[in-house]
Amino acid sequence: MFYVYLLLCSDGSFYTGIAKDPHRRFLEHQKGHGGAYTRSHPPVKIIYSESLPDKSSALRREAEIKSWSRHQKITLLKLPPLLV
């Protein structure tokens, strides 16, 4: 099983990724061992995760979510309104 996850970064931006264990991956991002984006935009918390049956479907869902605007992410994923 794979997960698509969204992180809230310290500057208010979002980071979307996939992992088998989103919590472990979040901790890696916090330590600076994640993607280049999270090294310059430190993550604060996981704000969304969704389980998918395999890596292929997780990658497709990640690409779909990444193509959305910030407003669409907040609306379609029903994220807390304070992230607007």
VMD Tcl script that draws the C-alpha trace (Angstrom):
set ca {
  {0.00 0.00 0.00}
  {1.20 3.52 -0.85}
  {0.03 6.91 0.35}
  {-0.23 10.32 -1.27}
  {0.37 13.02 1.33}
  {0.32 16.80 1.56}
  {2.59 18.70 3.90}
  {2.05 22.23 5.13}
  {5.38 24.04 4.94}
  {6.60 26.81 7.24}
  {5.90 29.49 4.63}
  {2.31 28.30 4.14}
  {3.00 26.44 0.89}
  {2.04 22.81 0.24}
  {4.25 19.87 -0.71}
  {2.72 16.74 -2.26}
  {4.49 13.39 -2.29}
  {4.04 9.63 -2.04}
  {5.41 7.12 0.47}
  {4.74 3.74 2.02}
  {4.93 5.38 5.45}
  {3.99 9.09 5.31}
  {4.89 9.74 8.95}
  {8.41 8.37 8.50}
  {8.78 10.35 5.28}
  {7.57 13.51 7.04}
  {10.29 13.07 9.66}
  {12.87 12.64 6.87}
  {11.65 15.88 5.28}
  {11.98 17.65 8.64}
  {15.58 16.46 8.96}
  {16.40 17.81 5.50}
  {16.57 14.37 3.85}
  {13.45 14.80 1.75}
  {13.05 16.55 -1.56}
  {14.87 19.75 -2.45}
  {11.67 21.76 -1.99}
  {11.27 20.77 1.66}
  {14.89 21.62 2.42}
  {14.15 25.26 1.59}
  {10.52 25.15 2.79}
  {10.60 23.13 6.05}
  {7.43 21.10 6.63}
  {5.30 21.81 9.68}
  {2.72 19.01 9.56}
  {0.94 16.44 7.44}
  {-2.39 17.95 6.43}
  {-3.71 15.18 4.17}
  {-3.03 11.56 3.30}
  {-4.81 9.07 1.10}
  {-4.08 5.36 0.75}
  {-3.80 3.74 -2.66}
  {-3.29 0.09 -3.56}
  {0.02 0.40 -5.43}
  {2.82 2.76 -6.42}
  {1.48 3.32 -9.92}
  {-1.91 4.57 -8.72}
  {-0.22 6.69 -6.02}
  {1.98 8.35 -8.65}
  {-1.05 9.09 -10.84}
  {-2.96 10.58 -7.90}
  {0.09 12.64 -6.87}
  {0.34 14.07 -10.39}
  {-3.38 14.86 -10.37}
  {-3.19 16.70 -7.04}
  {-0.03 18.58 -8.07}
  {-1.84 19.88 -11.16}
  {-4.50 21.58 -9.02}
  {-4.33 25.18 -7.83}
  {-3.96 25.90 -4.13}
  {-7.67 26.79 -3.95}
  {-8.63 23.48 -5.60}
  {-6.47 21.54 -3.14}
  {-8.14 23.24 -0.18}
  {-11.62 22.78 -1.65}
  {-11.42 19.30 -3.19}
  {-9.42 17.72 -0.36}
  {-11.55 19.50 2.26}
  {-8.52 20.97 4.00}
  {-8.99 23.27 6.99}
  {-10.00 26.79 5.89}
  {-7.21 28.39 7.96}
  {-4.77 27.27 5.24}
  {-6.24 29.71 2.72}
}
mol new
graphics top color blue
foreach p $ca { graphics top sphere $p radius 0.5 }
foreach p [lrange $ca 0 end-1] q [lrange $ca 1 end] { graphics top cylinder $p $q radius 0.2 }
display resetview
